Amino acid sequence: MRWWDLDRVMELEEELFPEDAWSRGMFWSELAHARGRDATRHYVVAESGPRLVGYAGLAVFDRTGDVQTIAAARDHWGTGLGARILTDLLTAATAFECREVLLEVRVDNARAQRLYERFGFEPIGIRKGYYQPGNVDALVMRLADPATASTATTANAETGESATDPVHPAAPENPAAPASATNTANPANPATSVQGTETHG
């Protein structure tokens, strides 16, 4: 994801997350330091032709990855797009040498939870009222050893599951931390592509 993607990202963001959409400023905060060897973010977009149909982001703190957001357009649900985007994030977590990856998912989003469970995420707790203003609880899930998961989940990406509104927090955990997007020269955050629906990062 780069700054020129933000108009289309915001359109999808506001469509999918009408109650707790990130602001443009939040995305700018995540992408503010998109390049450089000290990058701690990996953001990707997925396109079908000229249309942006998905996006996701990973933050890294002290070798722990945190899935900040994942979104897939409604007409791409069930196509495997969510799984392919998640695979991209786990590949990035491996490049960052993360020992674990965490995420939050709405307790009422069983579809996304099933996807994460197939990738090896396990529930570890609840965050009460995490999604505002709806006051919906978040299930916290953890994946140990993303290196193993990122190589073992290629088949999962072909099963047709796709997640939306799975981990979307009200705001980034640390918006002041340096950010990284795809298409960067950072060796810990290589340029990657999300394949399957004419997509790219």
N, C-alpha and C positions, 0 to 999 in steps of 0.2 A: 504494500500500500504506500502510495506517495501522496503529496499534498494535492495533486491534480485529480486524484480519485475522490476527494472528500465530498464534492457535490452529489455524486451518485451514491456514495456511502451513506450520506445523511438522508437521502430519499428512502433507502431501504431501512435504515435505522429507525426512522420515524414511522414507517409502515409497520415494522415488526414489533417495535417496543414503544407503543404510543404513551404508556404511563411513565416509563423510566428511561427514555432515550438519552444517550449521551449527547452532550452539546458538541458543536463544532470545536469549541475550545478544548474539550477533553481529548478529542482525537488529535488536535494540534499538540497538546501536551505530551501525548504518547509518541508522536512522530517528530517532536522538536529536535531530537538528536538522532536522526535516522541513520547517520553514517558515522563511521569511525571505529577504531579498535575497542573502545570502551562501551560500545552499544550493549544495551540490556533488553532490547525489544525486538520482536519479529512479528511483522504484520503482513498479511497476504490478502489479495483480492482474487475473486474468481469471476470471469467474464464468459458470457455466451454471446458471440458476435460483439456488437458494440455495447451490450447491456451488462452491467455489473449485477451478478446474481448471488454473490456471497462474499464474506470477508471474515477474518479472524485475527486475533492477536495474542501473543505470548509475552509475558514479562518474566525476567529472571532476577532473582535476588539471592545471593550467597548460594549458588548452585541449586536453587529450588525454582522450578518453573511454575508460573501461575497463568492459567488460561484466562485472559481478560475478557474476551468476547468471541462468540461464534454466531454467525447469522447466515441463513440460506433463504433465498426468495421462496415464497410459498409454492410457486409452480415448479420448484425443483426439490420439494420434499419427496422423499422416497426414491430419489435417483442415485443416492450414494454420495452426493456432493458434500454433506456434512462430514461423512467419514473420510473423504479425501482431504478436506481442509484440516481435520483433526490430525490425520497422518502427517500432513505438512508441518503442523505445530510440533508434533512429537519428534520429527526429524530435526527440526530446529533446536528443540530441547536437548537432543543428543549432541548436536554440534556445539551447544553451549556447555556441554558436560554436566548437565543437570543430574542430580542424584534422585530426584523425585519431581512429580508434577502434580499440582493441586488445581482444583476448580470448584466453583459453586454452581449448583443447578437448582432451579425451582423445585420444591417438593412435589408440585403438581405436574411436572413435566416428565411423565413416565417414559415417553418415547426417547428423549435425550438420555435419560438414565440408563436405558437398555443399551444404547449405543456405547456409552462410556464403560459400562460393565463388560461389553465384548472386547474393549481395548485393554481391559485389566484394571480399570479404576475401581476402588472399593470405598464405600461410605465410611467416614470417620467422625462425623458430627453434624450438628445442625446450627445454623446461624438464624436466630429468631428475627423476624421482620426485616430481613436483609434487602428484599426488593421493595422499594418505596416508589410511589405513595401507596401501593396496594397492600403493604404490610405482609408480604408473602415470605415464608421461611425459605432458607436455602439449605440444601443438602450439600455438605462439603465432602468431596471425593478426592482420593489420593491414588496416584499411580507410582509404584516403586519401579525403578529401573526403566525409564523411557527408552533407553537404547534397545532393550529387548522388545518392547512393545512396538517401536517404530519399524522394526524389521519384520515383526510377526503379524502386522495388521493389514498388509496389502490385500489379503483376501477379504478382510472385513470391509474394505472400501468398496468392494464389488457387490455387497449384499443388499444394497438398496436402502439402507437406513440413512436418514439425514436428520440432523438436529437443528432446531431453531429455538431461540430464547433459552439456551441451555445454561449458560454460565454468565449471563450478562449482568455485571454488578452495577450498582447505582453510580459508581464513579471508580476510576482506576485506584488501585490500592496505594500507589505512590506516583502521582502524576508529575512530580518534580524530577523523578529519576530519568536518566538519559534513555532515549528511545531508539529503536532500530526498525527499519522497514526492510522488505525484500528489495532485491536489485541493488545490493550494496557490495562493496569490495571487502567488507569485513570477513576474514576467513572463518570466524566463529559464527557468522550469520550469512551463509552463502545465498546467492540468488537462487530461488527455487520456483518451480511451477506447480500449480495444482491442475492435474490433468483430468479429463473425462467429459467435460462439457465445453470444450474450446476455452478452457480457463488458463489463466496465468497469474503469477504473483507479481 
